[in-house]
Amino acid sequence: MSRATPSKPLILLGVAIAIIGNALFAFSQLEPDASIPARLLREGTAWLLLAVVVGYALRIEKLPATSLGLCPFSWKQTQLPGLAAGIALTLFAGAAVYIAQTVFHLEADNHLISMLAGMPWWMLVLLSLRAGFVEEILFRGYLLDRLTRLSGRRWIGIVGSIALFTAMHFGGWQAGQLILVALAGTLFTALYLWKRNIMICVIAHFTVDLIAALAITANAQS
C-alpha cells in the first residue's frame, strides 16, 4: 500500500526545522572556544538534529526511508562507488583549489588551517563523519526532496538545496572559497541524482573532507 503524501504545511515545518537547526549549528561554529569538549558537544548537536529530521520524516511525514535517499547498504553498490567518487572528487577539488590559488590568486583560509592543525587525527575523523552523514542526508536527502515537493519543480529543489548548503558555510569562509563550496555541493547533488543512494554521497563526502583535513594538517605541521 502506498503512503499518503504529507500536507505542504507538514513538509514546510520539517524544512524549517532542518534549516533553522543547521543555521544554529553553523552559528555555533563561530564560537572561538577551540577546546575538544566544546567541539564534541557541538558535533553531538548536529547528530541530534539529524536524528530529529529523520524521525520527523519517518514518523510525522510518514514517508519511506527512500524519500531521504536511504537504500539497502552493500559493499558493492554503496561503499565501493562512494570511495571511488570520493577519491575522484578529491582529485578534482585539489585541481580546483590549485587553479583558484594560482590563476585567481585565492588566498588560503588561515583560520580554517590553524583550527584543523590544532586537532588530533581522531577529531578530524569525527568532523568528517559528521559532515558526510549530517550534511548529505539533510541537504541532499531531505531538503532537495522536500523543496521539490513544496514547489512542484525539481530544479527549485536542486538549486535551493545547493544554495542552503553553501549558505551554511558562510561563517569563517571567504567569498572565493564559498564558490568552491557551491561547486562541491553541485557535484554531490549530481552524484545523488545519478545514483539515488544517499550513502554513496555520505561516503564520498567523508572521503573528500578527511583527505583534505589530513592534507591541510600535515602541510601546516611540516
N, C-alpha and C positions, 0 to 999 in steps of 0.2 A: 504494500500500500504506500503510495507517495505521500510525503508530508506536505501539509498546507504551507503556503508561502506566508511568512510573518508580515504583519502590517508595517507600513512605512514608519509610523511613529516608533514602533518597537525597534526597527532597524536603526532609525535615527538616534535613539537612545544608546544603542550599542556603539555606534560610530562615535558619539560624543564621549562615551566612557573611554574608548580606545585613544582618541585624540587628546583629550584632557589629561588622561593618565600618562601618555607619552610626553606631553608638554611639561608636566610636573617633574617627570624623571629627567628630562633634558635640562630643566632649570636647576635641579639638584646637582647636576654635573658641574655647574659653575661654582659650587662651593670650593673655597680654597683649601679646606682641610683634606690633606692627602693621606691621612692615616689609613692603614689597612682595614681596621674595624669599620671605619666610616664608609669606605668603599664597598665592603662586603654588605653592609646594611643597605646601601643604595642598590647594589646588584639584586639583593633579595626583594626589594620593592618592584623591580622590573619583572622578576619571575612571578610575583604575586599578581601584577597587572595582567600578565599573560594568562594565568590561571583563571582570573575573573572574566576575561574576554572569551576565552574558550568555553568556560562554563556557561556564560551568557548565551553564546551561540548554540550550544547543545541543549541547554535546559530551558531557556526563556524563548529564544527564537525558534527552538525545536527544529533546527536544520541539521543535516547529517555532517559528519566529520569531513566528508569530501568537499563541503562548501568552504572549508578552510584549506583545501588542498592536501589534507591528511589522507594518505593512502597506505595500504599494507606495506610494511617495511621488509626489504630484502636486500642482500648484499649486491646481487647482480643488477637490480633495477633501481637501487637507491644510492648505496654507498659508492660504488664504482663511478657511476655518472656524476655524482656530487663531487668526488675527489678530482675527477678529470676536469670538470667545469671549474672547480676552484683553482686548480693549477693553471689552466688556460687563462682565467680571468686575472690571476695574479701576474702572469707574464704581460698580459695586456695592460693592466694597471701600472705595472712598472714602466712600460714603454710610454704610457700616457704621462706619468709623472716626470719622466726624463725629458720628454718633449716640452712639457709645461715649464720646467725649470730652465732648460737650455734655450728654447726658442722664445717663449713668452716671459721668461725671467720671473716665474712664480717662486716666491720665497717659501722656504720650509717653515712649518708651524713649530717654532721653538718651544712654545708652551706644551704642545702635544708631545714633542720629543722628550722634553725634560720629565713630563709626567710618566710616560711609558718607561723611560730609562731608570726611574726610581722604583719600579715594581719588580717583585720576584717573578720568575718564569711561570709559576703556577697561577699567579694572579692574571697574567696575560692570557692564559688558557681559559680562565673563568670569564674574563671580559669577552673573549672571542666566542665562547659558548653562548653567553647571554645575547650578544649581537646577532649571532646566527639564528638562534631559536626565536627570541622575542621579536626582533625586527622583521624577520621573514614571515613569521606566522601572522603578526599584527598588520604589517603593511601590504605584503603580497597576498597572504592567505585571507585575511579578514577584510581590510579596508578596500582592497581592489574589488572584491566581490560585492560588498555592501554598498559602495558608492555606485557600482553598476546597477544594482537592484533599485536604489533610490532614484537614479537619474533615467534609467532605462536605456543608457548608452554606454557601451563598453569603453569607448575612448575616454569618457569622463572618469570612469573608474581607474583606468590606466594612468592618465595624466594626474588625476587627483592624488592617487597613492604615491606616485613618484614625487610630486610637489610636497606632500606632507613628510615623506621620508627625508627629503632634502632640508625642509624647514626645521626638523627635529635636530639637525646638526649645526644650527646657526651658532650656538654658544661656543666660543673659543675657536671657531673656524673662520678663515679669511674668505673673501668673496671668490677669489680664484679657486680655492680648494673646494668650495661648495659646488663648483662646476663639475669637479671630479666626483663628488658625492652624487650629484644628479646623474652623471654618466653611469656610475656604479648601480644606482637604483634602476636605471633604464635597462642595463644588462641583466640584472637579477629578475626584473619583470619579464623581459623577453624569454629568459630561461624558464620561468614559471609558466608562461603562456604556451611555451613549446612542449614542456614535459607534463604539466598539470600535476606535479608532485612536489609539494612544498618542502619535503625533506631533502630533496636534491638541492634546492636553493639554500636550505639551512646548512648542509654540509659544505657547499661551495662558499657561502658567506663566511662560515667558521674558518675554512682553509685560507681564504684571502686575508682575513683580519689577523689570524695567528701568524702567518708567514710575514706579513707586513710589520706587525708589532715586534716580532723577534728580530727582524732585519733592522728596524729602527733602533731597537735597544742595543743590538750588537754593534751597530755603527756608532752610536753615541758613546759607548763604553770603550771603543777601540782608540 
